[in-house]
Amino acid sequence: MTHEMVDTLRPLLAAEASAEAYATGTESGDLEQAVWLRLLERLGTDGPPADPAAWLRGAVRFEARRAGRTARFERPYASEPADESRSDPEQLALGAARRRALHSAVRRLPGRCPRLMAALLSPQDLTYREIARELGISQGSLGPERSRCLGCLRRMLTSEVAAPEPRG
């Protein structure tokens, strides 16, 4: 893909994505990312489109429709793990202690991880779209950011858990 083509298509893509995002309730940044990806895939297989502007408009509309269909089928996850369904006092105390330890570790994460993880752990059970809006980042960036934050959290918790001492 040439720089001239990117420079030419960038303002058009921003305008088209903004219009379609508003109409379908999706994030314009997500639409832009999806269209750039489709263009890169196309360049790798079929070469540049004959009419890049027309192709771009069609690609934005296609991605907006796809995002709208996907959003209709999003369902929230359960708020608590299945093994905490017992409500005896011991289970309640253990569950509360685990949640306190987790939230304490989340607050010590670097960068914007504490806000992201707090949003993911929120009892309001926010969707990715709501979390992205709250944090001011694109929905497409949440997955990689979440993976990075979970990796940090995993390393942090692993280093804090003492290894069992050998017996005998």
N, CA, C and O of each residue as an XYZ file, in Angstrom:
672
protein
N       0.863     -1.164      0.000
C       0.000      0.000      0.000
C       0.906      1.222      0.000
O       1.830      1.321      0.808
N       0.646      2.123     -0.882
C       1.480      3.300     -0.989
C       1.035      4.353      0.008
O      -0.117      4.389      0.441
N       1.984      5.211      0.359
C       1.672      6.284      1.306
C       0.664      7.264      0.722
O      -0.161      7.823      1.445
N       0.734      7.470     -0.594
C      -0.213      8.383     -1.226
C      -1.633      7.871     -1.084
O      -2.561      8.636     -0.822
N      -1.791      6.560     -1.262
C      -3.125      5.965     -1.160
C      -3.651      6.106      0.273
O      -4.816      6.448      0.478
N      -2.803      5.847      1.247
C      -3.202      5.973      2.648
C      -3.567      7.421      2.959
O      -4.595      7.693      3.578
N      -2.720      8.342      2.526
C      -2.987      9.762      2.779
C      -4.284     10.215      2.121
O      -5.002     11.050      2.672
N      -4.585      9.672      0.951
C      -5.804     10.035      0.242
C      -7.035      9.441      0.932
O      -8.061     10.110      1.056
N      -6.933      8.197      1.378
C      -8.093      7.509      1.948
C      -8.358      7.841      3.413
O      -9.489      7.699      3.879
N      -7.348      8.277      4.137
C      -7.511      8.514      5.582
C      -8.654      9.470      5.911
O      -9.497      9.110      6.733
N      -8.741     10.668      5.322
C      -9.859     11.564      5.684
C     -11.216     11.011      5.248
O     -12.215     11.183      5.946
N     -11.246     10.351      4.094
C     -12.499      9.757      3.635
C     -12.947      8.654      4.581
O     -14.123      8.567      4.934
N     -12.007      7.815      4.989
C     -12.337      6.733      5.915
C     -12.827      7.299      7.242
O     -13.807      6.804      7.800
N     -12.164      8.322      7.750
C     -12.592      8.921      9.018
C     -14.016      9.458      8.918
O     -14.819      9.267      9.832
N     -14.329     10.128      7.816
C     -15.674     10.691      7.633
C     -16.719      9.592      7.484
O     -17.771      9.643      8.121
N     -16.434      8.598      6.644
C     -17.379      7.504      6.433
C     -17.599      6.708      7.719
O     -18.733      6.384      8.070
N     -16.502      6.395      8.417
C     -16.623      5.617      9.655
C     -17.389      6.386     10.714
O     -18.182      5.803     11.453
N     -17.162      7.675     10.794
C     -17.874      8.491     11.770
C     -19.376      8.491     11.487
O     -20.186      8.365     12.405
N     -19.740      8.633     10.218
C     -21.161      8.650      9.848
C     -21.817      7.302     10.114
O     -22.910      7.243     10.677
N     -21.161      6.227      9.715
C     -21.734      4.889      9.909
C     -21.755      4.503     11.388
O     -22.695      3.855     11.851
N     -20.725      4.899     12.122
C     -20.675      4.567     13.547
C     -21.837      5.222     14.277
O     -22.488      4.597     15.115
N     -22.089      6.463     13.958
C     -23.199      7.169     14.596
C     -24.521      6.475     14.276
O     -25.372      6.320     15.152
N     -24.692      6.064     13.039
C     -25.952      5.444     12.614
C     -26.153      4.061     13.206
O     -27.288      3.658     13.461
N     -25.068      3.324     13.431
C     -25.202      1.949     13.924
C     -24.869      1.790     15.390
O     -25.036      0.706     15.950
N     -24.393      2.866     16.029
C     -24.073      2.778     17.451
C     -22.760      2.081     17.733
O     -22.563      1.574     18.837
N     -21.855      2.040     16.766
C     -20.540      1.432     16.984
C     -19.495      2.532     17.132
O     -19.802      3.712     16.961
N     -18.287      2.156     17.444
C     -17.184      3.101     17.581
C     -16.556      3.347     16.221
O     -16.275      2.398     15.490
N     -16.331      4.601     15.873
C     -15.744      4.908     14.562
C     -14.317      4.379     14.472
O     -13.898      3.932     13.404
N     -13.571      4.417     15.555
C     -12.204      3.886     15.556
C     -12.177      2.394     15.258
O     -11.272      1.908     14.581
N     -13.170      1.666     15.764
C     -13.249      0.232     15.485
C     -13.528     -0.027     14.013
O     -12.945     -0.926     13.406
N     -14.434      0.775     13.442
C     -14.721      0.627     12.015
C     -13.485      0.938     11.177
O     -13.186      0.228     10.217
N     -12.773      1.991     11.539
C     -11.565      2.342     10.789
C     -10.544      1.217     10.851
O      -9.965      0.856      9.826
N     -10.312      0.655     12.036
C      -9.357     -0.446     12.170
C      -9.772     -1.633     11.308
O      -8.938     -2.230     10.627
N     -11.046     -1.971     11.336
C     -11.527     -3.118     10.570
C     -11.354     -2.889      9.066
O     -10.986     -3.812      8.338
N     -11.616     -1.668      8.600
C     -11.489     -1.376      7.167
C     -10.024     -1.376      6.745
O      -9.691     -1.896      5.680
N      -9.147     -0.802      7.563
C      -7.715     -0.842      7.211
C      -7.247     -2.293      7.114
O      -6.485     -2.643      6.212
N      -7.700     -3.132      8.036
C      -7.322     -4.544      8.002
C      -7.838     -5.214      6.726
O      -7.104     -5.956      6.073
N      -9.091     -4.953      6.376
C      -9.653     -5.520      5.135
C      -8.864     -5.054      3.922
O      -8.635     -5.832      2.997
N      -8.442     -3.785      3.915
C      -7.671     -3.270      2.787
C      -6.306     -3.955      2.710
O      -5.854     -4.319      1.624
N      -5.659     -4.129      3.843
C      -4.371     -4.827      3.842
C      -4.518     -6.264      3.351
O      -3.690     -6.749      2.581
N      -5.574     -6.944      3.799
C      -5.810     -8.320      3.337
C      -6.046     -8.340      1.828
O      -5.537     -9.212      1.124
N      -6.815     -7.382      1.344
C      -7.103     -7.319     -0.097
C      -5.839     -7.049     -0.889
O      -5.619     -7.663     -1.933
N      -5.005     -6.139     -0.407
C      -3.763     -5.824     -1.117
C      -2.858     -7.047     -1.204
O      -2.126     -7.214     -2.180
N      -2.907     -7.905     -0.181
C      -2.088     -9.105     -0.180
C      -2.574    -10.163     -1.148
O      -1.782    -10.991     -1.600
N      -3.866    -10.158     -1.480
C      -4.403    -11.199     -2.356
C      -4.770    -10.685     -3.746
O      -4.363    -11.274     -4.748
N      -5.531     -9.598     -3.820
C      -6.064     -9.121     -5.098
C      -5.416     -7.841     -5.606
O      -5.675     -7.429     -6.737
N      -4.583     -7.208     -4.797
C      -4.008     -5.944     -5.200
C      -4.944     -4.793     -4.869
O      -6.020     -5.012     -4.312
N      -4.554     -3.581     -5.201
C      -5.389     -2.432     -4.850
C      -6.698     -2.423     -5.631
O      -6.745     -2.872     -6.776
N      -7.760     -1.911     -5.013
C      -9.035     -1.833     -5.720
C      -8.949     -0.843     -6.880
O      -8.175      0.113     -6.841
N      -9.755     -1.088     -7.912
C      -9.764     -0.199     -9.086
C     -10.214      1.204     -8.699
O      -9.631      2.193     -9.142
N     -11.250      1.288     -7.873
C     -11.744      2.577     -7.385
C     -11.658      2.551     -5.856
O     -12.617      2.151     -5.196
N     -10.525      2.970     -5.285
C     -10.334      2.861     -3.836
C     -11.412      3.562     -3.007
O     -11.813      3.046     -1.964
N     -11.885      4.729     -3.454
C     -12.892      5.464     -2.677
C     -14.209      4.694     -2.619
O     -14.828      4.606     -1.559
N     -14.638      4.140     -3.744
C     -15.884      3.362     -3.760
C     -15.724      2.090     -2.937
O     -16.628      1.702     -2.197
N     -14.570      1.443     -3.069
C     -14.324      0.222     -2.288
C     -14.375      0.545     -0.795
O     -14.963     -0.200     -0.010
N     -13.754      1.663     -0.410
C     -13.704      2.044      0.989
C     -15.100      2.300      1.543
O     -15.409      1.865      2.652
N     -15.956      3.004      0.785
C     -17.317      3.259      1.250
C     -18.074      1.953      1.466
O     -18.769      1.789      2.469
N     -17.937      1.032      0.525
C     -18.599     -0.268      0.673
C     -18.060     -1.059      1.850
O     -18.822     -1.712      2.563
N     -16.750     -1.006      2.057
C     -16.140     -1.739      3.168
C     -16.595     -1.173      4.513
O     -16.839     -1.929      5.454
N     -16.708      0.142      4.605
C     -17.170      0.756      5.857
C     -18.599      0.327      6.146
O     -18.924     -0.022      7.281
N     -19.449      0.348      5.139
C     -20.852     -0.068      5.343
C     -20.934     -1.540      5.743
O     -21.708     -1.907      6.628
N     -20.134     -2.376      5.089
C     -20.129     -3.798      5.421
C     -19.703     -4.009      6.873
O     -20.355     -4.748      7.611
N     -18.608     -3.359      7.283
C     -18.111     -3.517      8.653
C     -19.102     -2.963      9.675
O     -19.238     -3.522     10.764
N     -19.790     -1.885      9.345
C     -20.790     -1.318     10.253
C     -21.962     -2.287     10.435
O     -22.442     -2.492     11.550
N     -22.415     -2.878      9.329
C     -23.505     -3.863      9.438
C     -23.062     -5.072     10.258
O     -23.817     -5.581     11.086
N     -21.828     -5.528     10.019
C     -21.318     -6.692     10.755
C     -21.209     -6.380     12.246
O     -21.574     -7.209     13.081
N     -20.713     -5.195     12.585
C     -20.598     -4.800     13.993
C     -21.981     -4.702     14.639
O     -22.158     -5.089     15.794
N     -22.955     -4.186     13.898
C     -24.317     -4.099     14.429
C     -24.918     -5.470     14.697
O     -25.576     -5.678     15.717
N     -24.690     -6.414     13.770
C     -25.195     -7.779     13.981
C     -24.521     -8.425     15.184
O     -25.178     -9.101     15.976
N     -23.230     -8.224     15.324
C     -22.493     -8.803     16.450
C     -22.995     -8.232     17.765
O     -23.169     -8.971     18.735
N     -23.227     -6.931     17.810
C     -23.675     -6.275     19.049
C     -25.023     -6.803     19.506
O     -25.282     -6.871     20.708
N     -25.882     -7.176     18.575
C     -27.207     -7.689     18.959
C     -27.117     -9.006     19.708
O     -28.002     -9.331     20.500
N     -26.046     -9.774     19.465
C     -25.936    -11.087     20.081
C     -25.025    -11.109     21.302
O     -24.799    -12.179     21.868
N     -24.494     -9.962     21.728
C     -23.651     -9.916     22.920
C     -24.501    -10.166     24.157
O     -25.581     -9.596     24.313
N     -24.004    -11.010     25.016
C     -24.686    -11.301     26.271
C     -23.687    -11.148     27.412
O     -22.519    -11.500     27.245
N     -24.111    -10.634     28.566
C     -23.184    -10.487     29.695
C     -22.821    -11.848     30.287
O     -23.606    -12.795     30.253
N     -21.599    -11.912     30.831
C     -21.173    -13.114     31.532
C     -21.824    -13.142     32.902
O     -22.327    -12.123     33.378
N     -21.817    -14.315     33.543
C     -22.321    -14.420     34.909
C     -21.423    -13.588     35.818
O     -20.232    -13.434     35.544
N     -21.986    -13.053     36.892
C     -21.215    -12.140     37.737
C     -20.229    -12.868     38.645
O     -19.213    -12.279     39.015
N     -20.473    -14.085     39.011
C     -19.580    -14.826     39.904
C     -19.276    -16.200     39.316
O     -20.087    -16.746     38.569
N     -18.110    -16.764     39.647
C     -17.804    -18.119     39.176
C     -18.814    -19.130     39.710
O     -19.406    -18.925     40.769
N     -19.004    -20.200     38.986
C     -20.010    -21.197     39.335
C     -19.714    -21.882     40.667
O     -20.645    -22.291     41.361
N     -18.431    -22.016     41.042
C     -18.114    -22.746     42.270
C     -18.465    -21.956     43.531
O     -18.419    -22.518     44.626
N     -18.812    -20.682     43.416
C     -19.192    -19.892     44.585
C     -20.710    -19.876     44.784
O     -21.240    -19.001     45.469
N     -21.405    -20.841     44.186
C     -22.854    -20.857     44.293
C     -23.325    -21.288     45.681
O     -24.442    -20.970     46.088
N     -22.472    -22.012     46.405
C     -22.848    -22.367     47.775
C     -22.850    -21.102     48.615
O     -21.980    -20.244     48.464
N     -23.812    -20.992     49.484
C     -23.920    -19.765     50.273
C     -23.689    -20.006     51.760
O     -24.219    -19.273     52.595
N     -22.890    -21.040     52.103
C     -22.602    -21.225     53.521
C     -21.572    -20.174     53.958
O     -20.852    -19.635     53.117
N     -21.494    -19.880     55.248
C     -20.627    -18.799     55.727
C     -19.150    -18.963     55.328
O     -18.481    -17.977     55.020
N     -18.654    -20.175     55.334
C     -17.252    -20.386     54.975
C     -16.999    -19.988     53.521
O     -16.023    -19.296     53.232
N     -17.866    -20.418     52.606
C     -17.710    -20.070     51.183
C     -17.828    -18.566     50.974
O     -17.083    -17.985     50.186
N     -18.762    -17.938     51.677
C     -18.919    -16.487     51.543
C     -17.659    -15.752     52.009
O     -17.217    -14.801     51.365
N     -17.083    -16.199     53.138
C     -15.872    -15.560     53.658
C     -14.694    -15.782     52.719
O     -13.928    -14.852     52.467
N     -14.534    -16.995     52.197
C     -13.441    -17.279     51.269
C     -13.590    -16.483     49.976
O     -12.610    -15.954     49.451
N     -14.807    -16.399     49.469
C     -15.051    -15.630     48.252
C     -14.749    -14.155     48.457
O     -14.159    -13.515     47.586
N     -15.148    -13.611     49.598
C     -14.885    -12.196     49.890
C     -13.380    -11.954     50.021
O     -12.880    -10.928     49.561
N     -12.657    -12.881     50.639
C     -11.200    -12.731     50.782
C     -10.516    -12.782     49.411
O      -9.590    -12.013     49.154
N     -10.965    -13.678     48.536
C     -10.390    -13.757     47.179
C     -10.645    -12.468     46.407
O      -9.751    -11.960     45.731
N     -11.852    -11.944     46.505
C     -12.175    -10.694     45.798
C     -11.345     -9.526     46.329
O     -10.872     -8.701     45.549
N     -11.163     -9.448     47.665
C     -10.334     -8.374     48.235
C      -8.894     -8.489     47.745
O      -8.288     -7.482     47.378
N      -8.337     -9.701     47.734
C      -6.961     -9.907     47.280
C      -6.830     -9.549     45.800
O      -5.847     -8.928     45.396
N      -7.811     -9.936     44.995
C      -7.778     -9.633     43.568
C      -7.847     -8.133     43.327
O      -7.058     -7.594     42.551
N      -8.774     -7.459     43.979
C      -8.920     -6.012     43.787
C      -7.687     -5.260     44.290
O      -7.308     -4.241     43.713
N      -7.066     -5.749     45.348
C      -5.838     -5.138     45.844
C      -4.718     -5.270     44.812
O      -3.983     -4.313     44.567
N      -4.587     -6.448     44.209
C      -3.566     -6.656     43.178
C      -3.861     -5.810     41.940
O      -2.941     -5.261     41.334
N      -5.119     -5.702     41.563
C      -5.501     -4.912     40.388
C      -5.113     -3.449     40.577
O      -4.665     -2.803     39.630
N      -5.277     -2.922     41.785
C      -4.928     -1.514     42.040
C      -3.428     -1.260     41.891
O      -3.020     -0.125     41.641
N      -2.601     -2.299     42.039
C      -1.147     -2.135     41.939
C      -0.615     -2.351     40.526
O       0.592     -2.242     40.312
N      -1.471     -2.652     39.563
C      -1.027     -2.863     38.184
C      -0.518     -1.562     37.567
O      -0.900     -0.476     38.002
N       0.351     -1.672     36.546
C       0.893     -0.459     35.912
C      -0.061      0.146     34.885
O      -0.997     -0.507     34.424
N       0.198      1.416     34.534
C      -0.492      2.094     33.433
C      -1.987      2.192     33.611
O      -2.485      2.502     34.693
N      -2.706      1.918     32.511
C      -4.167      2.015     32.583
C      -4.819      0.676     32.906
O      -6.038      0.527     32.825
N      -3.981     -0.297     33.274
C      -4.523     -1.616     33.634
C      -5.486     -1.574     34.822
O      -6.509     -2.258     34.782
N      -5.203     -0.799     35.883
C      -6.158     -0.788     36.999
C      -7.567     -0.365     36.570
O      -8.554     -0.961     37.002
N      -7.658      0.659     35.725
C      -8.987      1.114     35.282
C      -9.662      0.071     34.401
O     -10.860     -0.180     34.532
N      -8.886     -0.539     33.498
C      -9.452     -1.551     32.607
C      -9.931     -2.763     33.395
O     -11.053     -3.231     33.202
N      -9.083     -3.269     34.279
C      -9.465     -4.451     35.048
C     -10.625     -4.154     35.995
O     -11.494     -5.003     36.196
N     -10.644     -2.957     36.577
C     -11.771     -2.585     37.452
C     -13.066     -2.557     36.651
O     -14.114     -2.970     37.147
N     -12.999     -2.073     35.421
C     -14.198     -2.049     34.575
C     -14.633     -3.470     34.226
O     -15.827     -3.767     34.210
N     -13.666     -4.352     33.947
C     -14.011     -5.740     33.630
C     -14.583     -6.470     34.837
O     -15.434     -7.347     34.687
N     -14.123     -6.114     36.031
C     -14.604     -6.758     37.261
C     -15.831     -6.078     37.849
O     -16.354     -6.519     38.872
N     -16.290     -5.019     37.218
C     -17.402     -4.237     37.742
C     -18.659     -5.089     37.911
O     -18.974     -5.909     37.049
N     -19.373     -4.899     39.015
C     -20.629     -5.632     39.198
C     -21.712     -5.211     38.205
O     -22.734     -5.884     38.076
N     -21.488     -4.096     37.503
C     -22.459     -3.650     36.499
C     -22.403     -4.506     35.249
O     -23.282     -4.402     34.394
N     -21.377     -5.362     35.121
C     -21.227     -6.283     33.990
C     -21.278     -5.529     32.654
O     -22.137     -5.781     31.809
N     -20.332     -4.598     32.493
C     -20.271     -3.746     31.313
C     -19.867     -4.542     30.072
O     -19.100     -5.500     30.170
N     -20.374     -4.152     28.924
C     -19.957     -4.756     27.654
C     -18.647     -4.119     27.223
O     -18.246     -3.090     27.768
N     -17.967     -4.731     26.232
C     -16.733     -4.160     25.710
C     -16.980     -2.752     25.176
O     -16.140     -1.869     25.348
N     -18.107     -2.539     24.540
C     -18.425     -1.220     23.991
C     -18.510     -0.189     25.115
O     -17.973      0.911     24.982
N     -19.175     -0.530     26.218
C     -19.309      0.393     27.337
C     -17.962      0.661     28.013
O     -17.672      1.790     28.408
N     -17.146     -0.385     28.140
C     -15.823     -0.230     28.750
C     -14.950      0.666     27.881
O     -14.263      1.549     28.394
N     -14.970      0.445     26.563
C     -14.170      1.259     25.648
C     -14.588      2.714     25.737
O     -13.737      3.603     25.760
N     -15.880      2.966     25.787
C     -16.374      4.347     25.891
C     -15.921      4.970     27.205
O     -15.490      6.123     27.233
N     -16.018      4.209     28.292
C     -15.637      4.720     29.612
C     -14.141      5.049     29.687
O     -13.750      6.037     30.309
N     -13.312      4.219     29.053
C     -11.862      4.418     29.109
C     -11.345      5.329     28.003
O     -10.196      5.768     28.050
N     -12.178      5.615     27.010
C     -11.759      6.478     25.915
C     -10.809      5.812     24.940
O      -9.952      6.476     24.356
N     -10.952      4.478     24.754
C     -10.128      3.760     23.785
C     -11.051      3.000     22.852
O     -12.237      2.842     23.143
N     -10.514      2.524     21.724
C     -11.370      1.808     20.783
C     -11.657      0.401     21.301
O     -10.857     -0.187     22.030
N     -12.795     -0.113     20.914
C     -13.217     -1.442     21.346
C     -12.243     -2.505     20.844
O     -12.012     -3.504     21.527
N     -11.676     -2.302     19.671
C     -10.724     -3.256     19.119
C      -9.427     -3.330     19.900
O      -8.704     -4.321     19.799
N      -9.118     -2.307     20.673
C      -7.894     -2.291     21.477
C      -8.079     -2.986     22.821
O      -7.098     -3.284     23.501
N      -9.319     -3.245     23.210
C      -9.567     -3.820     24.531
C      -9.005     -5.231     24.681
O      -8.426     -5.558     25.717
N      -9.169     -6.069     23.660
C      -8.696     -7.450     23.770
C      -7.197     -7.535     24.012
O      -6.771     -8.181     24.970
N      -6.375     -6.894     23.162
C      -4.935     -6.928     23.401
C      -4.535     -6.280     24.727
O      -3.645     -6.773     25.420
N      -5.188     -5.187     25.071
C      -4.885     -4.506     26.332
C      -5.256     -5.402     27.512
O      -4.508     -5.495     28.485
N      -6.403     -6.055     27.426
C      -6.844     -6.972     28.483
C      -5.856     -8.112     28.643
O      -5.519     -8.481     29.768
N      -5.382     -8.681     27.532
C      -4.412     -9.777     27.592
C      -3.123     -9.329     28.265
O      -2.563    -10.047     29.093
N      -2.655     -8.132     27.902
C      -1.432     -7.607     28.512
C      -1.623     -7.402     30.012
O      -0.746     -7.751     30.803
N      -2.758     -6.841     30.406
C      -3.028     -6.593     31.821
C      -3.169     -7.902     32.599
O      -2.683     -8.014     33.724
N      -3.832     -8.883     32.001
C      -3.964    -10.178     32.674
C      -2.607    -10.856     32.846
O      -2.358    -11.510     33.858
N      -1.730    -10.695     31.851
C      -0.376    -11.238     31.976
C       0.367    -10.590     33.132
O       1.026    -11.283     33.906
N       0.270     -9.266     33.263
C       0.898     -8.550     34.385
C       0.318     -9.035     35.715
O       1.053     -9.291     36.669
N      -0.993     -9.156     35.762
C      -1.663     -9.603     36.982
C      -1.243    -11.025     37.340
O      -0.992    -11.331     38.505
N      -1.169    -11.879     36.343
C      -0.758    -13.269     36.568
C       0.663    -13.322     37.127
O       0.924    -14.039     38.092
N       1.590    -12.558     36.518
C       2.975    -12.541     37.016
C       3.039    -11.984     38.430
O       3.789    -12.484     39.268
N       2.250    -10.944     38.694
C       2.251    -10.341     40.018
C       1.751    -11.325     41.070
O       2.365    -11.481     42.125
N       0.643    -11.979     40.780
C       0.071    -12.913     41.754
C       0.935    -14.156     41.921
O       1.025    -14.700     43.022
N       1.570    -14.613     40.846
C       2.441    -15.785     40.933
C       3.636    -15.496     41.824
O       4.045    -16.347     42.613
N       4.197    -14.302     41.705
C       5.363    -13.967     42.540
C       4.980    -13.760     44.002
O       5.820    -13.916     44.889
N       3.722    -13.411     44.262
C       3.294    -13.184     45.648
C       2.887    -14.466     46.363
O       2.883    -14.508     47.593
N       2.552    -15.489     45.630
C       2.129    -16.736     46.243
C       3.378    -17.527     46.587
O       4.188    -17.834     45.713
N       3.531    -17.853     47.851
C       4.725    -18.578     48.289
C       4.691    -20.011     47.779
O       3.649    -20.666     47.791
N       5.832    -20.479     47.337
C       5.938    -21.865     46.884
C       5.879    -22.771     48.111
O       6.451    -22.445     49.151
N       5.197    -23.899     47.996
C       5.109    -24.790     49.158
C       6.494    -25.332     49.520
O       7.309    -25.644     48.652
N       6.732    -25.432     50.838
C       8.021    -25.947     51.298
C       8.033    -27.463     51.181
O       7.013    -28.113     51.409
N       9.200    -28.039     50.822
C       9.268    -29.497     50.697
C       9.078    -30.154     52.071
O       9.548    -29.654     53.094
N       8.391    -31.262     52.056
C       8.149    -31.989     53.301
C       9.181    -33.100     53.456
O       9.765    -33.581     52.485
N       9.378    -33.481     54.687
C      10.189    -34.660     54.958
C      11.545    -34.420     55.296
O      12.297    -35.364     55.540
